[in-house]
Amino acid sequence: MQLKIITDFNELQSYSDDWEELVSNIESSEIFYTWDWTKVFLQHMIEEKAKLFVVMVFERKKVIGLAPLLIKERKIGFIKAKVLEPIVSKTADYCDFYFHKNYNHYQLLKKIFGEIYSNKDKWDFMELKNFNTRSNIVNLINEVITKSFKGTCYSEQSVITPYLLYEQIESKMNKKQIKDIERRERNLRKEKKIEVCINEKMNKNVWEKFINLHKKKWKQSIFHNAKYIKFYETLIPILYEKQLLDFSYLKIDEDVAAIHFGFKTQNKNYYYIPIYDPKYANTGAGYILLKYLIENYKDNKSEFDFLRGNEKYKFDWTDSVHMNYNFYIINNNSKTWYFNRYIKLKMWAKGNSHIRKLLRK
């Protein structure tokens, strides 16, 4: 096996076909791992001083492993650090290293981390967020770091990721709650004109309403940042052309009441960002749209992925969950002592909102 670190975007782009070929042959491929997602992120979202640090593993010129990382200089607590993190972590519900399913992942992980540690002067701290238990890499990272490199690795459960397997829908869904949603829809239709638009082409007016509703609902909405809007508005037509976009909405008397912006692949649908107009909160418009979304894909998908979050309504449909983990790997240098104590304190204080504010990056 040969390894290579790529730090230049143009060089990385020359491997775009290899990237796509690899991602199509990993055990748990996700929409967030595609070259399109990464490319658009690097075009619009990467910070000015961030540097690519993509580790590729080759066998006979074939890419069989890939760690899509970048290095950012930012504060960890009170001091500046060179931080290694996944490229798309700001926009992806899942992150991972991409390893071909026909190769030994333990050995590939050792190769990747071996290359990273051989460049230990380039980084202080590694922050691998939202690595999901769908991938067996989650179970190997700590083992490889501590046993093969005698390194320091902390891990924590971050957030659950509920999902529905369509073959289990009849046994898993809360029939009483679903009947209540159907009742609310019937009552609404008696008084209002209802139109459900599933898997539509992007509508500019609906998209603008989606952004405005999200900004009004969430003080920290990503859509207050123009970079995120540019990122999604560049990515959307690319995904639509490849039939990977789900843009759906529900109208009440011609007024858009609920919207879903998400994605789909060959096997599943991603429930990415839903929103509803608060003036229709009592109608259950968001629940009604979700019911139509789930039903729409039941004949041609095997899974409906609710992605990150433990919102109660998700468990009206399923009790199946995976877990996102965060890993914090500390380099052995002059800052090691500080990072060890910072991470221990941060993990201890996670449930204390007052202390968490002091530790916020």
N, C-alpha and C positions, 0 to 999 in steps of 0.2 A: 504493500500500500504506500502511496505517496500523499503528502499533505501540502497544502498551499494556503497562505493567508492573502486574501484580496482586500486591498484598501482603496481601490479606485472604482468609481461607479461604472465607467466605460468598460473596464475589464470585466467587472461583474456582469454587466449586460451581455457580454459576449458568451456567457454561460447560461443565458436565459432558457434555451431549449433543454440543456442538461438539468437545470433547476426544475423545470416542469416535468421532465421525465422522472426525476427522483421523487418529487412530491406525489406523483401518480402511483408510485410503487412503495409507499410507506404504509405501515399498518393502520395508522389513524390519520388519514389526510383530512385537512380542514381548509375551508375557503380562505382563511387568514394566511395560509402557508404558500399560496400561489405566487408566481413571479409578478403577476399584475398588481397584486396588493402591495408587494414590497417595492416594486418600481415606482408606483404612484406615491407611496409614502416617502421614498427618497427624493422624489421630485418636489414635494410640497411640504413635508412635515419635519424633515431632519433639521436639527438645530445647526446654526452656522459653524460652530466649533467642533461639532461631533465628527468622528472619524470612523469610517467603515473598518470592521475587523471580522471578515467572513472567513471561517475556516472550512476548507473543502478537503474531502478525502477521496482519492482516486484509486481505482484498480484497473490497470490496463486502459488508461485514459477515460474510463467510465466513472462518473461521479456517483459514489455510493454513500456518502455522508456529508452533512453540511450543518454548520453552526452559524446561523444568521445573526451576527452580533455587530454592535458598534460601541465605540468608546466615547463617553461624554464626561466632561469635567464639570462636576457640580458638588454642592455641599452635601456631606453626610453628617447630619447633626450640625456641628459647629466648624468643621474643617473641610477644605476642598479635597476632592478625591477624583481619580480617574476611574470611572465606573464602566464596567462591561455589562451590557444588557441587550436583550433581543431587539432587533431593529424596529419591529412593528408593535411593540408593547403598548404604545399609547392608544392604538385603535383596535387591537385584537383581544377577543375574549380568551383565546388560547394561544400559548406560545410553546415552542418545542425545538429540539434539534431534529433534523430530518435524516433518518437512517433507512436505507433500503431494507425491505422486509426479509430478504434472503441472506442477510449477513448478521453476524453476531453483534448485537447492540452493545454488549459489555466491552468488547474489544474496540469497537468504533468509538465509544465514549472515552476509553483510555487514550486512544490516538488523539482525539479532539482536545482533551484536557492536557495531554502531554505537550501539544503544540502551544496551547495557551500558556502553560507554565514555563515553557522555554522562552516566552516573551514576557516574563514577569515584570520587566522594567517598564512595560507599557500600561500596566493597570495596577490599581490598589485593591479594588473591591469588585466582586461580581454579583449582580442582582438579577436573578432569573425568576421573573414573576409569571404567574398564571400558567404553570406547567400542569397539564391535566392528567388525571389518573387513567384516562383512555390510553395513554402512552406508557409503556413499561420503563421508559427513561426516568420517570418519577421515582421508581423504586431502586434505580441504579446510581443516581448522582451522588448521594451521600456515601455510598459504598466505595465508589471509585475515588472520590476526593480523599476520604480518610484512610483507605487501605493502600491505594496505589501511590498517592502523592503526599501522604501524611499531612494533608491540609485541614483547614478549619471550615466546616460547613454547617450552617444552621438552616433548619427548614421549619415551615409553619403552614398549617392549613389556612388558605386564604378565603375561599368562597365556594359554596356548593354550586353545581351546575346540573339542574334537573333536566331530564329528557324523557320523551315518550316513544316507546317502540310500538308501532301501529299494530303489530300482531297481538299486543296485550291491551289494546285500548278498551275493550269491553269489560275486562276484569279489573282494570286499574282506575278508570275514571269514576268520579263521584256522581253517580246517576242523579241523585237528588239535586245537586247543584246545577248540573247541566240542564235538567228539566226546568229549573228556575230561570236560567238564562233564556231558554226557549219560550217560557211564559212571558218574560219581560219583552221579548221580541214581538210576540203576538199582540200584546197590549199596545206596544208602540206602533205597530202597523195599523191598528184600528184608528189611530189619531193622526198619524204622519205618513208621508211617503218615504219609504226606506229603499235605498239602493246600495248594494254591496258590490264593490269592484275589487276583484281578486287578481293578483298577478298582472297588473296594468303596466303600460309604458309610463315612464316618468312624466308627470304632469307638473309643469313649472309652478302653476298657482298652488297646487296641493303641496308641492315641495316647500314653497315659501311659507305656507301656513304651518307645515310640520316644523320648520325651523323656529318660527315665532312662538308656537305653542311650547316647544321644548325650552326655549329661553325664558318664557314666562313661568314655567313650572319649576325649573331648576336654576337657582341662583348661580351655581357653578357649571351651568350647561357648557358643553364643549363648543356649542355653536355661537358662543360669544367670541370665539377665536376664529378669525377669518381663514386661518390655515386649515382648520378642520372642514369648513365649508368647501374650500377649494379642493381639498383631498377627495371628499365624497363626490363632488360634482365632476371631477375628472374620472374617478373610478366607476361611477354609475353607468355611463354609456358603454364602457368596456365590458362590464359584467352583463349588461342587458343584451349586448350583441352576442354574447356566449350563452345566453339563457341561464344566467346565474343570479339574476336579480329578482327579488320579490318586493313589489311596491303595491300595497293594497290599502283601500280605505272604504269607509262607510259614510254614506250621506243621509242626512235627515232633512227632508224638504229642500233638497238641492244644496244644503250646507254641509261641508265636510265636518263630521263629528269625531271620527277616530281614524288613525293612520298607522300603518306598519311599514317600516323600512327595514328590509332584511334580505336574506340570500337563500339560495338553494343550490344543491349539487345533485349528482345523479341519484344519491340515496337518501338525502335528507333536506329538511328545511330549517333555516336558522331564524329564530325569533329574536332579532337584533335590537331594534329600537322601536317600541310601540309608544304612541301618545294619543291622548284624547282631549277634546275641548272641554274644559271644566264646566261650561254651561250645560253640557249634556251628561254630567256625572250621574244624575239620577236615572238616566235611561239605560245604563249598562252598555253603552255603545262599544266600549273597548272590549268587554267580554263577548259581545255578540260577534264582533269582527274576528276575535281570536277563534271562536267556535267555527266560523266559516273557513278560516285559514287552515285549521287542523283537518276539517272534513275535506277540503279541496285537495289535499295532498295524500289522503289515505290510500288511494288506489295506485299511486306511482312512486311513493317514497316509503322507506322502511322506518324512518325516524323523524321526529319533530324535536329539535334541540332548543330548549328554552334558554340556553346559555347561562351566564352568571346571574346569581341572585336567588334568594329564598322567598320571593313574594308568594303569599298564600294562594293566590289564584292558580299558580302553576301546579299545585298539589291537588287541584280539582280534577286534573287530568292524569297524574302519574305519581308514583312514589319512588321512581328510579332516579338516582343521582350519581354523578361523579364529583370529584373534588379538585379544585385548583390549589396547587401548592406554590409557595414562594421559597426560593433558595438564596441564601446569602453566603458567599464564599469569600474568605478573607485571604489576601496575599500576605506573604511573610516579608514584611519590610518595617520601616520605622513607624508606620501608622497602625500596625497590627494590634497593639495594646488598646488603642482608642476604639478601633472598630469592634473588637471583641466585647468591650463593655457597652458600647453604643447599641449593638444588636441585642445583647442580653436585656438591657434596660428597655429597649423598644418593644421586645416581645413580652416582657413582664407587664409593661404599661399599656398594652393594647386595649384592655378593657376599661381603662381610665381616661375619660375624655380630656380632663385638665392636663394630665401629664402628656397625653398624645399631642396636644397643641404645642407644647414646648419642644417636642421631638420632630414636629412636622418639617419636612424638607422644604 
